[in-house]
Amino acid sequence: MSEWVIPDDGIIDAIAVQIAARGQRRVRLTPVERRLAAALIVADGGTPYRVAKCLGISCWTAHTLVDSITANPPELAEVG
């Protein structure tokens, strides 16, 4: 697991998700938060490349994440 992925604690840090989705800086995220950040990027018209750059993940991981989001979108109401 990456040093930027932290264990899921059941709490969504909406501020960290927004910072990551905007690409302002790298932040440590849980897997759920990383998925939500990627979904925000995709919802804003972002590409897997943009997801990779904002979240500091490989393009392969970003493509897999985007494919997963496209197939089963998360609920973004609590984050957006």
N, C-alpha and C positions, 0 to 999 in steps of 0.2 A: 504494500500500500504506500502511496506517496506521502511525503511529509506534509503535503497541503490538504490531505484528506484526513479528517479526524473522526473518531467513533461517533456513531449516531447516539445522541442523548435524548431524542424525542422532542427537542425544542428547535423551532425554526428561527434562526437569526435573520430576520428580514433585512436588516441593515447590511449585514455581510453579503447576503444574496444580491442586493442592489449594487453594492460596490463591485462585486465580481462581474455582474451582468453588464455594468457600464465600462468595465475594463479599466477602472481607475487605478487599481493596484491589486496584487495577488493577496488573497485572504484564505485562511484555512476554513474549509467547509466540510460538513458531513456529506455523505453520498446523496442524501435527500436534498440538501441545500444546493449541491453542485448541479443536480438534475433541474431544480427550480431555476437556478441562474441560467442554465443552458436554454431552458424553455422560454425565459424572458428574452434572451437574445434571438432565438428563432421566431418568437412572436413579433419581434420588432423587425423581421426581415433578414436576420443574420444568417450567415452560412456556417457550415461546419468549420471552415477556416477561422471565421470570427469567434466561434465558440472556443476553438483551440487556443487562439491568441488571448482572449479575455480570461480564460480559466487556467491557462498554462498547462494544457494537456496536449497529448499527441494528436495529430490529425486523424489517425486511425480511431483513437478513443472518442474523439469529437464526432466522427461519422457514426460510430456505434451509438453514442448518446443521442444524437439527433434522430437517427432512425428509430430508436426506442421512444423518443418523445413524439415523433410523428405518428407512430403506431398507437401510442397510448398516452395522450397529453395529460399532464398533471393539472390540478386545480391551481390557478395562479391568483385567485381573488385575494388571498391573505397576504400575498407578497407584493403584488403590483401596486 
